[in-house]
Amino acid sequence: MKNVTDLKSNQDIRVTKTPVLNEGSPELKRKEILEYFQKTWELDDRLYDSLKGEDAFYMRADPLRHPLIFYIGHTATFFINKLLLAGIITERINPEFESIFAVGVDEMSWDDLNEAHYDWPTVRDVREYRKQVKARVEDLILELPLIMPINWENPFWVILMGIEHQRIHIETSSVLIRQLPLDRLQENPLFSICEEAGSAPENELVKVSPTKVSLGKKRDDALYGWDNEFGTLETDVNAFSVSRFLVSNQEFKAFVEDKGYQTQMWWTQEGWSWVQFKSCEYPVFWIKDGENWKLRCMLQEIEMPWNWPAEVNYLEAKAFCNWKSAQLGKKLRMPTEAEYYALRNSFNIPDQPYWEKAPGNINLEHYASSCPVDTFDFGGVFDVIGNVWQWTEMPISALDGFEIHPFYDDFSTPTFDARHNLIKGGSWISTGNLAIKDSRYAFRRHFFQHAGFRYIESEEELVIKDDYYESDELVSQYCEFQYGQTYFGVENYSKACLKLLQEHLKTINKGAALDLGCATGRTSFELARYFDKVTGLDFSARFIRIGTQLKESGKLNYSRVEEGKLDTFQEVKLSDYGLDAFSEKVEFFQGDACNLKPFFTDYDLVIASNLIDRLYNPIKFLQDIHTRINTGGLLVLTSPYTWLEEFTDVDNWVGGYRKNGEPYTTLDGLKEQLTDYFDLVEEPQDIPFVIRETARKYQHTIAQMSIWRRK
């Protein structure tokens, strides 16, 4: 009886459905969200029961990922950091954990993977922290006012954001666990794999009729969504033929045996560079055992199931399609996002959470692994959803009407770089938002996920643009502000700041500088003229990806709004400003100025440009910043002192109000907060700047610069 009970319990944890947010009473919806949160948390915990011994938490399964100790801390920290940002809570639980576990998860160029920067806490301490976070979130679910329907202005949207974020990491962490040595893992009854295997069916092409496809959902949609899912895109899709089955291990083996990994002609330039770097001859989860092949599943190795889908990255899938095209004399490729939906829409597939039983190998409702490609028939085409994710040819981009969610402003936009390709359909472990029809997830083309592919035949020539132009309106404005034209005779702001600092720079060491609130990085590059090392740090990856791109490629393309929907395309190069020679001295990181990681220290200069009046706790920032600056070093603050309650609670304003009945300016506040550790070097000076919004609209602002020397 105990085994039966355990089995039911496991199934109850595994099989969940994302809540419908526009129906039901507040009382019942509160109960449903609490249960959804608790099951998500339990599933996350139980996944890590697969690790044998604490050492496994500190191993790097992938050199481009953190060890798993990061991810078990990250999913908890995310709740606290987002709840703070939304103003739902005002106190941290563990500032140190909420700093070290904050960011660094998607192999972006600015992700900090330097192990020397981390002194990872014990598993026991992290688990204790998780318990505290779980209790705090449970209390909030029970206490927060709940008004139906729930939309993205609703406080419960932030709770759901944390839950769905956790479900993303349940899947991505399962991929990392799959890459750990087997001797560091143990059996986990919650994750039982499929036991059916055999020869694969012969693949063939099935016709799909021409149709019109509409993508995107409205803000009043019934289900939680990430910002990239909202908006609209309508497109006509021509007729094409699609492979009846996902490409199986057996079908892919023919490519391997034909020396596909040694033949450059099948690969894109990016793909061949990856093959050369990895020195690989077959898919990463295949294991060659003499004359035999095995497959690495999450927790075990099994004899190769030839009729399971081949799990590869986009680069491998593309090479296979090129090879297969030559073999058959056909034009084969992977589908676009619209073509995938043309296929899906041709079948009456209910959406999660509206199905009674998952129609495919998805949502953990069937197996904890792939299964044969001919198991789930959707009416002549198999695995339209589920089993493994399906790569598409399309880099992810914004839909028309896309808006960034203010509490997770860098979920999507860092992937709008022509380097992240969409995957569709979900895998066996895709749950929650991952398993809904409208989900839009994208990964770098060399990224490993539980992902495979199917191919289509189409006469339509597919043109994929790789000359990406930054179109995020705010980011583009800052690109123009920092690297574009000057307006109304007002000097470039970064250059003006450095000009005022010239004499003071002669009085300090020039080992390291920190540019806080670096935005798109111009001041960081300018500081590199003088310092041996410069760190540019911003809260939003939307900004620092620009500096990173400039550092890596030396150039930047962005669109500049002229009026309405008219824009022009701009290109700038670091060499235009004589900064290319200094770029190697600059590093960019994402971080919270009010809760910096410990290794951001020992600076000879810290500059915070137009930052303090946008911090959620500027007083804490001012009280702590001396710990980051060497004796004799400089703190440089610039700000127009535009205090707004939407950014900073009045109780945390540095100035700009009456104190004891008298005017209390921000400079008064700065003196009060800083004089224990700093001397004001000279009287503050004004620096004007202009931000261009359109060809006929500009913001003209005057910031005040104050320079402080560390005692």
N, C-alpha and C positions, 0 to 999 in steps of 0.2 A: 504493500500500500504506500510506503514511503516513496518508492521510486515513481509511482504514478502521480503522487502529490507533487514531487519535485518537477516532474515533466510538465504538469499543468502550470506550476509556478513559473518555470522557465518560459513556457509559451506565452503566458500572461505578460511577462516582462518584454518579450520580443515583439509581440504583435500589438502595436499601438497605431493610432491614427491621429493625424494633426487636427486640432479642434476647428470646427466651423464657427466663425466669429460673428456672424450676423443673425443668429437665431438662438432662441432659448432664453431662459430667465437669468438674471445676474447671479442668483444663488447657485443654480445648476452649473452655469458656465465657470464660476469660481471653483466649484468642486472638480469639474472636468480638467481645468488647467492645473490645479494642484496635483491631480492624479497623473496627468501627462508629464509634469515636471518630475514627480517622484519616480516614475517609471524610466524616464530618460536618465536621471541621475543613477538609478540602480543599474541600468544597462551599461552606463559608462564605467561604474565601479566594477561590475562583473567582467567586463572586457579585460581589465587589468589583472584579474585573477588568473589570467593565462600566463603571466610572467612567473618564472620560478626564481625565487630569491631576489633580494633588493638590488643586487648588482645589475640585473637585467634592465632596471629603470634608468641606469646611467650609461648604457651602451648606445652608440650612434648606429642605428639600423641603416641609416642613409647619411653619407657625409654632408649632404645638403639639407639635413633636418636636425633639429635638436634631439637629444635623448628623450625618452618617453616621460621622464620625470617632469619635463617642461609641460607636456600636453595634459597630464593629469592635474597640474596646477593651473594651467591656462584656462581651461573651461570653467573653473570656479572663479578665477580672477576676473574673467570677462563680465560676469554678472555684476560684480562690485563696481568695476570701472564704468560700465554703461549706466548703472543706476545712479552713480555719482554725477556723471555727465548730464543725465536727464534731470538732476535735482530731486530725485525720488528719495535718496538717502544723502546724508551729509557727513557721515563718519566712515572712515576706513576700518577694516578688520585687521589687516596686516599690511602696512605700507610697503615693507620690503618685498613681500610676495607679490603684491599688486604692481610692483615695478618690474621685477625680474621675469614674471610670467605674463607680462602684458602683450608683447608683440614679438614676432619673429617666426612665422609659421608657413609662409607660402613661397619660400625661396625667391623672394624679391632681392634685388641687388643690395638693398639697405638692411636686410635681415642680419642681425648680429649673431653669427654662429661661432664667434671666437670663444673657445672654452675657457680661456684665461680670464674672461670677463665674468665668469659665473662661479659662484661657490654654492652649488646646488644644496638645498636643504635635504634632510632625511625624508624618506618615504613616510615615516610615522608622523613627522611634523606636517607634511603636506596633507596627509589624510585627516589629521586633526583640523587643519585649516578648512578643508572641504566640508567637514561636519558643521563648522561654524557658518560657512557661507550657505550651506543647505538650509540650516535652521533659520537664517536671516531671510532667505528668499521665501521659505514657507510662511513665515510670519507676514511678509509683505503680501503674498497672494491672499491670505486670510483677512488682511487689514485694509488694503488699498481700496478706495472707492471704485466700484466697477459699474460702468455705464455701457449698455449695449446699444448698437453694435460696437465691436472693438476695431478701431482703425489705427493708423500709424501715429496719430496725435495722442492716443490713449496710453496712459502709463502701463497698462498691461501689454502693450505692444513691445515694450522694452523687456518685460519678463519673457514673452514669447521669443524675442530676438535671442535671448540667452539660451533658451531651450533648443531652438533650432540650430544655433551655433554649436551647441554641445553635440547635437546629432550629426552635424558635419564631421566633427572631430572623432566621433565614434567610428565613422567610416574611414577617415584618413589614418587614424591610429591603427586600425586593423591592417592597413597596408604596411605600416612600419613594423608591426608585430610579425607580419608575414616575411619580413626581411631579416629578422633576428635569427641567430643560430638556434636550432631545435633544442639543443641541450639547455637553453635558457628559458624554455617554455614547458608548459605542462597541460595535461588534458583539461578541457573545460566543457562540462556537460551542456552548457548553454549554447555551444557552437558546434553542432553535429553536422558533418559534411554529407553531401549526397553520395550514395554508394553505387549508383548506376553508372556504368561506363561500357564502352564498346567501340565499334567502328563508326565512323561518321557517315551520314548520308551524303550522297552526291549533291553538290550545290547547283542551283539553276536560277535563272532570272525570271522574275514575275513582273508583268506590266502594271504600272500605276498610271491612272488617267490624269490628264491635265486638270488643274483646279486652282482656286484662289485660296490663299492661306492668310489668316489674320493672326498675328502674334500680339501678346501683351494683354495685360488686364487693367481694369480700372481700380481706382483707389477704394471703392466700396466692395471690392471682391470679398468673397466669403472666407478665403483662406489667407493665412499669413504669407507674406512674400518679401523677398529681398528687393532692394530698390530697382535692380536691373530688370525685374519682371514686369514693372509698371510702365505703361506707355502703349504705343500702337505701331504696328508695321503691317501693311497689307501688300501682298505680292502675288503675281500670277506665276504659277509653277507649270512648266511644260511637262508633257508626258515623259516618263523614264521607266526603266526596268530596274528592279531591285533584287538582290540575292535573297532567295527564300529563307536561307539560314544565315546566322552569324558565321563568320569565317571560323572554322573549327581548328583545333590543333592539328588534325590530320591534313586539312587543306593547306594550312600554313607550313606544315613540314616539307611540302614539295618545294617551297621557296627556300627553306633552309638547306635542303639537300642539293639544290641547284646553285649552291654557293651564293645565295642572295646577299648575305652579309659581307661577302668579299667582292661584290661587283658594284662598282661606283655608279654605273649608269642608271641603276634603279633608284638611287637616292637623291633627294634634294641636297643642295649645298649644306644646309643646316643639318640634315640627317646624316650625311657622310662625315661631317665634322664630329657628330656625336658618336658614330660607329668607331671612328679612329680613336676618339678619346676613351671610350669604354672598352675597346678591343673585344667586342662581343661577336659571337657567331650564331646565337640563337636567343630566344626571349629570356628575360631575366628570371622568370619563375620556372623555366625548364632546367632539369638536371640531367646531365649525360652520365649514365652508369654503364660503362663498357659499351656494349652494343645496344643497350636498352635506354629508354628515356623514363624519367620520373617527373612528377609535377609537385612543386612546393605549394601546398595550401597554407592557410593561416597558421595552423598548429601541427601539421604533419606533412610528410612526403608520401605520395601514393604512386602506384604504377600509372604511367601516362594515360589519362582518359582521352583518347583521340577524338571522341565525339563531344567534348566540352569546347567552349569557345576559346580561341587563342587570346591571351591577355598580353597586349603590347601597348607601346605608346604610339602617338600619332605618326612619328617619323618612320617607325617600322611598318605601320599600316599603310602609309603612303608608298613606301618602297614596294610592298607587296602588290598594291594596286597597279603600280607601273609595270612590275614584272608580269602580273596576270594579264594585263592589257596586251603585252607583247605575245604571251602564250596563246591567247584566244583571238588576237586581231580585233579587239574591241576597245572602245574608249571607256575604261573603268576608273572610277574614283569613289570616294566616300560622299555621302549626301551633304547638302547644305542644311542649315537649320530649317529653312522653309520646306525643303524636300523631305526632311524627316517628318515634319508635321503633316505634309501631304500624305505620307504613308500612314501615319498614326490615325489621322482623321478619316481614312478610308475604312476603318474598322470601328465598331461601336465599343470602345474601351472605356469603362467607367473610370473616373478619377479617384485616387485616394484622397479623401476618406470615404467615398461613397460606395465603394465595392463591398460586397459581403465577404468575399474571399479573394485574395490577390490573384488576378488572372495570369500572372507571370511570376518568375522567381525573383521576388522583390519584397521589401518591407519585412524581411526576416520571417516571412510567413511559411516558407517551404524548407530551404536548406541554409546552412552557413557556409556555402561554397557555390561555385557554378554547378551546372547540371548539363546533361546532353542538350545539344542545340535543337533537337527535334522533340523536346518534351512539351513545350507550351505553344500551341497552334492558335494563331489569332485569325484564322480564316484563310489559310494558304501561305501566310508568311509567319515565321516563328520568332519568338522573343522580340516582338515590337517594343515591349517594355520589359525590363528585368533581365536577369542573368548577369550580364556585365554592361557597364556603360558603353555607349557607341560613339566613337569619335566622329566628328563632322569636319568638313573642309573649312569651316568658317571661324575666323577669330571673333571673339565676342565684342560687341559694340552696343551702344545705348540705343534703345527704342525711341521713336519720336515722342516727345513729352517726358522723357526721363528726368527725374528729380532725385537728388541725393538725399538720403535720410540723414537728418542732422545729428543723430546719435551714433551713426556708423558711416561716416562720410567717406571712408576708404574701403568699404567692402567691395565695391565694383570698379570704381574708376582706375585703380592701379592696374586692372586687367585689360583696360581699353587701350592696349598698346600694340596690337597686331601680333602679339607673341603668345597669347592665350587662346586656344581653340575650344569651342563649345563641345561638350559631351552631352548626350541625350539618352533618356530612357531608363536610367537608374540601374543599379546592380542588386545583387541578392541582399546586401546590407544597407541599401538606401532606404531610409525611413523618414518620417516627417516630411518637411518641405522638399527634401531630396527626391521623394517618390511621387510628387504631384506633377500634373501635366505641364504646368507653366514654369517649372523650375528652369533656371538658366545658370549652369555652372560651367566654368572654363578652367583649364589648366595649361601650363606650359607644355609645349609639344613633346618634350622629352620626359615629362612627368609620368610616373607609374601610379596607376589607380587600378581598381578592379574594372578594367576597361578593355574592350575589344572593338570590333568594327564589323560592318557589313558594307558591301560595295554596290554601286549602281552603275548602269550603263546609260549615258546621256550624250546627245549630240551637242548640247548647249555648252559653249565655251565658258569656263568659269575663270573670272579674273579676280584674284585676291590682291588687294592693295596692301603693300607693306611699307609705304611712305606715310606713316601715321602722323596726323596733325592733331595736336592737343586742342580739344574743343570744350573742355570743362570751362564754363564761363568765368568763374572766379579765378581759376588757375591761369587761364589765358590772360586775364587782366593783370595778374602779377607777373606773368612772363613779359608783357609789354612794359609794366612798371619797372621791372628790374633790368631788362635787356633791350627794350624797344626805344622809340624816339623820346626825346625830351619835349616838353610842352610849355609854352608861355615863358620861356627863358628860365625855367626852374631846373637846376642841375639834377642829374641822376642821384637818387637818394643815397645809395651805397657809397658812391664816390664822394658825396658831400660829407657824409659821416666820417669817412677815412681822412678827408682833408682836415677836419677839425681835430682829429686825433693825432695828426702827424707829430707834433712836438712832444706829446705825452708818450708816444710809442718809443721815443728815444730814451725814456727813463726806466724802461722795464726789460726784463728778459723776454725773449721771443721764442720760447720753446713750444707752447701750445695755446691755442685760442678756441673758445667755444662761442658759436653763433646760435643763440637761442631764439626760436621763432624764425628760422632761416628762410622760410617760404621756399622760393625756387632757387635759392642758393647764391645770389650775386655777391652778397657781402662775404659769404664764406670764401668764395674764389678771390675776392679782393684782399681779404686778410692773408691769404696764402702768399701774397707778395712779400709779406713781412715775417710770417711765423713758419716754424719748421713743420708744424702739424696744425690742422684746423678741423674741428668737428662742427658740422652743421646739423642742428637738431630741430625738428618740428613735430608738433602733435599729430599732424595729418600727413599720411603717406601721399595724399593727393599732391602735395607740394614737393616733398623731398624726392619724389620720383623724377621730377624735372631736373633738379640738381644732379641726381645720379645719372640720368640720361646724358646730360652735358659732360659729366666726368668721363663716362664710358665712350661716348661717340664724338664728343666735341661739338655737336650741333643740336639744334632744337627747332622743330617745326610747330607752329601753333596758328590757330585761326583767330583773327581779330575782328570783332563785331564793328560794322560800319553803321548800319541802322536796320532795325527790324531783324529780318532773317538774311540780310546781306552781310557777307563777311569777306575778308581778304586773307590770304595765306602768307604768313611771315616765316622767314628762316633766319636764325642767328647762329653764330659760331663763337666759341670761346676765343678763337684766334682774332676775331673782330675787335676784341678788347685787350689783346695781349695777355690773356689769362690762361691760354692753353699750356704754357710752360709750367704753370703752378698747380694744375689740377690734380696731379698725383699726390699732393700733400693734403688733399681734402677728403674727408669721409662724411657720409650722411647717415643719420639714424632717425628712426621714429621714436618719440619719447614724450613724456609728460614733464614739463618744467617744474610742476609742483610736487613731483614724486620721481626724481631722477634715479637711475640705477647708480650703484656705488662707484662704478669705475669712471664715471664722468667727473673727474677731479684733477687737481694739480694743474690748473690753468693759470697762465700769466695775464690773460685777458678774457673776460666774459662780456659779450655784448648782447643785450636783449632789445631788439628793435621793435618798437610799437607792439609790445607784448603784454606789459603788466596790466593794462586795462581790458585785456581779453582773457585773463586767467581766472579760474574759478576760485582760487585761493592765493591771491597775490601777496598777502601778508606772510603766509607760510613760506612762499618763495623767497621773499626778502629776508626773512629770519634765517633761512637755511643756506643762502647762496654763498656766504663767506666760507663755508666748509669746502667749497669747490675751487677757491682761488688762493694762489700762493701769496705769502706775505710780500707786500710791495706791488702786487698785481693790481689790475684795474677792472672795475665793474662799470660798464657803460650802459646807461638806460636811455632809451628814446621813447617818447610817447606823446600823443596829443591829449592824453588824460580824458578820453571819452568814456566815462563810466556809464555802463548800462546794466540794468538788472537782469537782462536776458543772458548775460555772460557771467556776472559776478553779483552775488548777494550783497546788499547794501552793507551788511555787517562786516564784509571783507574788503570794502573799498579802502584804498590807501588814503584817499582824501576826496575833496570835492563835495564837502557837506559842512554843516555847522557843528562845531564842537564846543560845548559849554557856552552856546549862544554866539560864538564868534566864527567867522569863516576859517575853514581848515582846508588848505590847499593840498594837492598831491605832493608838492615839494615839501610841505610841512611834514606830511606823513612819511616821506622817504627819509627825511632827516631823523625822525623819531625811530624808525625801524632800523636804520643802517649805522647810526653814529657810534654804536658800541664797537663795531668792527671796521668801520671805514671813515676816512676823511674825505669831505667834498673838496675836490682838487681846485675847482674854479667856479665862478658863477655859471649857472646853466645857460645854454645858448639855444636859440630857435633854429629849426631846420624845416623849410617848407618842402612839400612834395605834392606831386600830382598823379592821381590814378585815373587812367582813361577808361571810361565805360563804353562809350560809342564815339563816333566821329564828332558828335556835337554835345557830349555830356562828359564832364570831368569832375573829379573830386579834388578840391584844392585844400590841403590840410597843413597845419603847422605843428610839428612835434617839438618837444623840448628835450635837449640832450643834457644829461648830468653825468659827470665823470667822478668816480669814487675810487680812492686808493685803499687797498687792504692794509690795515695796521699790522 
